[in-house]
């Protein structure tokens, strides 16, 4: 169990580490172009992360049991339609999450 003293030391240290990781790219690349590997990561990692999240969200569906997976697949359709229509990630994420939670409560 963490003591109060340990928590009071850990929280500011974690805040400094997070601030440092957020500020480091701006400090390193403010006066020059980023290297090719950074541009590659910037371009291809977000779609790869999204693909992993889709697989993670659909991994527990029992495809052979009816009606398993209906809320998940319906929410996937809603996020796809919302994002294609509005091109707004926050609307897509929150809209499909709300839709999914409503379906899970009803079904």
Secondary structure by P-SEA (a helix, b strand, c coil): cccaaaaaaaaaaaaaaaaaaaaccccccccccccaaaaaaaccaaaaaaaaaaaaaaccccccccccaaaaaaaaaaaaaaaaacccaaaaaaaaaaaaaaaaaac
